[in-house]
Amino acid sequence: MASTQQKFSMQTRPNWAEISFSALAHNFHVVASHVSPQTTVCAVVKCDAYGHGVVRVSQALEEAGAKFLGVTSTEEGVAVREAGVRTRILVMTGFWRGEEEAIIRHELTPAIATVEHIDSLERAAEALGRPEKSIAVHLKVDTGMTRLGLPMADLPDFLERLKASRYIQLEGLFSHLASSEVMGAADAEGQIARFAEVRQTVEASGLRPVYRHLANSAAVVARPNTWNNMVRPGILLYGYELPLTGAEIPAPHLNLEPVLTWKTRIIALRDVPPGRAIGYNGRFVTKAPSRIAIVPVGYGDGFTRHLSNRGRVIVRDQYVPIAGNISMDLTTLDVTAVAGASIGDEVILIGKSERCFVPATEHARFADTVVYEILCGLSPRVPRIYVE
């Protein structure tokens, strides 16, 4: 891939995220090498590629060798396809009424779970004059998540309707684990067993789906019995693993690299005497003469307010505490200990310097949430800068 480094102009608001294509490709190959050679990796790029930018990330993953991409919606799939990506695209949550023609025209592969899905695809395929058995679909079955998916009790009748379809070809069969990161979880073991039952029922009906997939990121890492012949890694591709909990079952640690680095710059400095309150509600009060830096980032950018007065960032290869409450557009830092801190200095909000590292998981811990929410929560007003 030709270099896509974009020059950062100080005429713009200095608040940006760098997305590393080399780290993304590295993580994809780590996952592909971890699973069995017979297992296809469906690289999940849903929710704007977890905040990294779905179009550019999809292009990079296609170049890295991904044979399947997983998106949230028809809209996301169309955007990727119109950007020139030819890799197979699985619309994992299915499609809404009226989207069936777009699914077919853009050669997307939809998840289906209702007879209505079959009927609407049949009508659209006939109207578009498509060949028989030309619309590949993946059937999602609810094995215990109780969210989307065909109820198992409805499977026999549904399969008869599917076999009678003139245009639809059952290419894939899948489900989703609710507790894949909890080792020894009874519900996970139950879902694995029920998925095996579903496969038997489908094959007994005479249908032979090419792909069978159950494993999300945590299952990719620690549950090889869920790999089947396709896996759906998401957060792994972006450099993070969910912590495994529960029974003491050894699991490999994958050598992943965070793909996203979030940066800003110091735009103002204040020398403040002791006893001075900083920011909204005066939550931080200086105990000694202090040097306070202001950076143009806040919760409006996705810099969670839960980091107020306890999170940290990196300035000049040193950890620096957040001083006081994070506001919508600005955050104050105590840079008293940073010799020579100056206006224009780069500040790392998420990422690494030579000696320091603030991972997105650290933000998640302070916010009592998952790393997914931190990455997906970066606002569109934070430009994504793509680098090799």
C-alpha positions in Angstrom: 0.0 0.0 0.0 1.3 3.4 -0.9 2.0 5.7 2.0 -1.2 7.4 3.3 0.5 9.6 5.8 -1.5 12.8 6.0 0.3 16.0 7.1 -1.2 17.5 10.2 -1.7 21.2 9.9 -1.5 23.4 13.0 -4.2 25.5 11.4 -6.7 22.9 12.4 -7.7 22.0 15.9 -4.7 20.0 17.3 -6.7 16.8 18.3 -6.3 13.7 16.1 -6.0 9.9 16.1 -3.3 8.1 14.2 -4.3 4.7 12.7 -1.4 2.4 12.0 -1.9 0.1 8.9 1.2 -1.9 9.8 -0.2 -2.6 13.3 -3.6 -3.6 11.8 -2.0 -6.0 9.3 0.2 -7.4 12.0 -2.8 -8.2 14.2 -4.7 -9.7 11.3 -1.8 -12.1 10.6 -1.4 -12.9 14.3 -5.0 -14.0 14.5 -4.8 -15.9 11.2 -1.7 -17.8 12.4 -3.3 -18.5 15.8 -6.4 -20.3 14.4 -6.2 -23.5 12.3 -5.1 -23.2 8.6 -8.6 -24.4 7.5 -10.3 -21.5 9.4 -11.4 -18.4 7.5 -11.0 -15.1 9.3 -14.0 -12.8 9.0 -12.4 -9.5 10.0 -15.0 -7.5 11.9 -15.1 -3.8 10.9 -18.6 -2.9 12.4 -19.3 0.4 14.1 -16.9 2.3 11.8 -14.2 -0.3 12.4 -14.5 0.2 16.2 -13.9 3.9 15.7 -10.9 3.5 13.4 -12.7 4.3 10.1 -14.5 1.5 8.3 -13.6 2.4 4.7 -9.8 2.8 5.1 -9.6 -0.1 7.6 -11.5 -2.3 5.2 -9.2 -1.4 2.3 -6.1 -2.2 4.5 -7.5 -5.5 5.7 -8.3 -6.5 2.1 -4.7 -5.8 1.2 -3.6 -7.8 4.3 -5.5 -10.8 2.9 -8.9 -10.8 4.6 -11.4 -12.9 2.6 -14.4 -11.7 4.6 -15.3 -8.5 6.4 -18.1 -8.2 9.0 -20.2 -5.0 9.1 -23.1 -3.9 11.2 -25.5 -2.6 8.5 -26.3 -2.4 4.9 -25.3 1.2 4.9 -21.8 0.3 6.2 -21.5 -2.5 3.7 -22.5 -0.2 0.8 -19.9 2.4 1.9 -17.2 -0.1 1.9 -18.2 -1.6 -1.4 -18.5 1.8 -3.1 -14.9 2.5 -1.9 -13.7 -0.3 -4.2 -13.4 -3.1 -1.7 -14.1 -6.5 -3.5 -13.7 -8.7 -0.4 -16.8 -10.6 0.7 -18.9 -8.5 3.2 -21.1 -10.1 5.8 -23.9 -7.9 7.1 -24.0 -9.4 10.6 -27.2 -7.9 12.0 -29.2 -8.5 8.8 -31.1 -5.9 6.8 -34.1 -3.7 7.3 -37.2 -3.5 5.1 -36.4 -1.8 1.8 -32.7 -2.6 1.9 -32.9 -5.9 0.0 -32.1 -4.4 -3.4 -29.1 -2.6 -2.1 -27.9 -5.9 -0.6 -28.1 -7.7 -3.9 -26.8 -4.8 -6.1 -23.7 -4.4 -4.0 -23.1 -8.1 -3.6 -23.4 -8.0 0.2 -23.9 -11.2 2.2 -26.7 -10.7 4.7 -27.5 -12.5 7.9 -31.0 -13.8 7.9 -33.2 -15.0 10.7 -36.8 -14.6 9.6 -39.1 -15.8 6.9 -39.6 -12.1 6.0 -35.9 -12.0 5.2 -36.3 -14.8 2.7 -39.5 -13.4 1.1 -38.0 -9.9 0.6 -34.8 -11.2 -0.9 -36.8 -13.5 -3.2 -38.9 -10.6 -4.5 -35.9 -8.4 -5.0 -33.9 -11.1 -6.8 -36.8 -11.8 -9.1 -37.3 -8.0 -9.8 -33.6 -7.7 -10.6 -33.5 -10.7 -12.8 -30.9 -12.6 -10.8 -30.0 -16.2 -11.5 -31.4 -19.0 -9.4 -29.6 -19.7 -6.1 -27.4 -16.6 -6.6 -28.0 -14.9 -3.3 -25.7 -16.2 -0.6 -26.9 -15.8 3.0 -25.7 -16.8 6.5 -28.4 -18.0 8.8 -28.1 -16.8 12.4 -29.7 -19.0 15.0 -30.2 -17.9 18.6 -28.5 -20.5 20.8 -28.9 -18.5 24.1 -27.9 -14.9 23.6 -31.6 -14.1 23.3 -31.0 -11.1 21.0 -31.1 -11.6 17.3 -31.3 -14.9 15.6 -33.9 -17.6 14.6 -35.3 -19.4 17.7 -34.1 -23.0 17.6 -37.7 -24.3 17.9 -38.5 -22.6 14.6 -35.6 -24.1 12.8 -37.2 -27.2 11.1 -40.0 -25.1 9.5 -37.6 -22.3 8.5 -35.3 -24.8 6.8 -38.2 -26.1 4.7 -39.0 -22.6 3.6 -35.3 -21.9 2.8 -35.0 -25.1 0.7 -38.0 -24.0 -1.3 -36.4 -20.7 -2.1 -35.6 -20.1 -5.8 -32.8 -17.6 -5.4 -31.2 -18.1 -2.0 -28.2 -20.2 -1.2 -27.4 -21.0 2.4 -23.7 -20.3 2.5 -23.2 -19.9 6.3 -24.6 -20.9 9.7 -23.7 -18.9 12.8 -24.6 -17.8 16.3 -23.0 -15.5 18.9 -21.6 -16.4 22.4 -22.8 -14.3 25.4 -20.0 -15.1 27.8 -17.0 -16.2 25.7 -14.5 -14.5 28.0 -15.7 -16.3 31.1 -13.9 -19.6 31.2 -16.0 -22.5 32.5 -19.3 -20.5 32.0 -22.2 -22.9 31.9 -24.1 -20.7 29.4 -21.1 -20.7 27.0 -20.8 -24.4 27.1 -24.6 -24.7 26.6 -24.4 -22.5 23.5 -21.6 -24.5 22.0 -23.6 -27.7 22.5 -26.7 -26.1 21.0 -24.8 -24.8 18.0 -23.6 -28.4 17.3 -27.3 -29.5 17.5 -28.3 -26.8 15.1 -25.6 -27.9 12.6 -26.8 -31.5 12.8 -30.4 -30.4 12.1 -29.4 -28.2 9.2 -27.3 -30.9 7.6 -30.0 -33.5 8.2 -32.3 -31.4 6.2 -30.1 -31.7 3.2 -28.5 -28.2 3.4 -24.7 -28.0 3.6 -23.5 -24.5 4.6 -19.9 -23.8 3.6 -19.1 -21.7 6.6 -19.9 -22.3 10.3 -19.0 -19.6 12.8 -19.5 -19.0 16.5 -16.2 -17.5 17.8 -15.8 -13.9 18.6 -12.5 -12.4 19.8 -12.4 -14.0 23.3 -13.3 -17.4 21.8 -10.7 -17.0 19.1 -8.1 -16.6 21.9 -9.2 -19.2 24.4 -11.9 -21.6 22.9 -10.5 -23.5 19.9 -13.6 -25.8 20.1 -15.6 -22.9 18.9 -13.6 -22.1 15.8 -15.5 -24.3 13.4 -14.2 -23.1 9.9 -14.7 -19.4 10.4 -14.0 -17.0 13.2 -15.1 -13.3 13.7 -12.3 -11.4 15.5 -13.1 -7.8 16.2 -11.3 -6.1 19.1 -8.2 -8.3 18.5 -7.6 -6.6 15.2 -7.4 -3.3 16.9 -4.8 -4.5 19.4 -6.8 -5.4 22.5 -8.0 -8.6 24.3 -10.8 -8.9 26.8 -9.5 -10.2 30.1 -10.4 -13.8 30.6 -12.1 -14.6 33.9 -13.5 -17.7 35.6 -11.9 -21.1 35.8 -8.1 -21.5 35.6 -7.8 -22.5 32.0 -4.5 -21.6 30.3 -5.0 -19.4 27.3 -2.3 -18.0 25.0 -1.6 -14.3 25.0 -1.5 -12.9 21.4 1.3 -10.5 20.5 -1.0 -7.7 19.4 -0.2 -4.0 18.7 -2.6 -1.2 19.4 -3.7 0.3 16.1 -4.9 3.7 17.4 -2.9 6.5 19.0 -4.8 9.6 20.1 -2.9 12.8 20.3 -3.3 16.5 21.0 -1.1 19.5 21.8 -0.7 22.0 24.6 -2.5 25.2 23.6 -2.0 27.2 26.8 0.0 27.2 30.0 -0.8 28.8 33.4 1.5 29.3 36.4 -0.8 28.9 39.3 -0.2 29.6 43.1 -1.0 27.2 45.9 -4.7 26.9 46.9 -6.1 27.7 43.4 -9.1 25.7 42.2 -9.0 24.4 38.6 -11.9 24.0 36.2 -15.6 23.2 36.8 -16.5 22.8 40.5 -12.9 23.3 41.6 -12.4 19.6 41.9 -8.6 20.0 41.7 -6.9 22.5 44.0 -3.2 23.2 43.8 -1.2 22.3 46.9 2.0 24.1 45.7 3.0 26.4 42.9 1.9 24.5 39.8 2.2 24.7 36.0 -1.2 23.9 34.4 -1.5 23.0 30.7 -4.7 23.2 28.7 -5.3 20.8 25.8 -8.2 21.1 23.2 -9.9 17.8 24.0 -12.9 16.9 26.1 -15.8 14.6 26.5 -17.3 16.1 23.2 -14.4 14.2 21.5 -15.0 11.0 23.5 -12.4 11.7 26.2 -14.5 10.3 28.9 -15.3 12.5 31.9 -14.6 9.5 34.1 -10.9 10.3 33.7 -11.4 13.6 35.6 -8.9 14.1 38.3 -7.5 10.6 38.1 -6.6 9.7 34.6 -3.2 10.4 33.0 -1.6 11.3 29.7 1.9 11.5 28.3 3.9 14.7 27.8 7.6 14.6 26.9 7.8 10.9 27.7 6.4 11.4 31.2 3.1 10.6 32.8 1.1 13.7 33.6 -2.1 13.7 35.7 -5.4 15.2 34.6 -6.1 18.1 36.9 -9.8 18.5 37.7 -12.9 17.8 35.7 -12.8 17.2 32.0 -15.1 19.6 30.2 -16.7 19.4 26.7 -13.8 20.8 24.7 -10.9 21.3 27.1 -8.9 19.4 29.6 -6.4 20.7 32.2 -3.1 18.8 33.0 -0.7 19.3 35.8 2.7 19.5 34.0 4.6 20.9 37.0 7.0 18.0 36.9 7.7 18.2 33.2 10.8 20.3 32.6 10.4 22.6 29.7 6.8 21.9 29.0 5.8 24.3 26.2 2.8 25.4 24.1 2.7 23.1 21.1 4.1 20.1 22.9 2.5 16.8 21.7 0.3 15.1 24.3 -0.5 11.4 24.0 -4.0 10.6 25.3 -4.0 6.9 24.2 -0.8 5.3 23.0 2.9 4.9 23.6 6.0 7.0 24.0 9.5 5.6 24.4 9.0 4.7 28.1 5.3 5.3 28.8 2.0 3.6 27.7 -1.6 4.7 28.2 -3.7 2.0 26.7 -7.4 2.4 25.9 -8.0 -0.3 28.5 -6.8 2.2 31.2 -9.5 4.6 30.1 -12.1 1.8 30.2 -11.0 0.8 33.8 -11.6 4.3 35.1 -14.9 4.5 33.3 -16.0 1.0 34.5 -16.7 0.0 30.9 -15.2 -2.1 28.2 -12.4 -1.1 25.8 -14.9 -1.3 22.9 -16.8 1.7 24.2 -13.7 3.8 24.6 -12.6 3.2 21.0 -16.0 3.4 19.4 -16.6 6.6 21.5 -14.1 8.8 19.7 -16.1 11.6 18.1 -16.2 12.2 14.4 -14.6 15.6 15.1 -11.4 13.8 15.9 -9.7 13.4 12.5 -8.3 10.0 11.7 -4.8 10.2 10.2 -3.7 7.0 8.5 0.0 6.0 8.7 2.0 3.0 7.6 
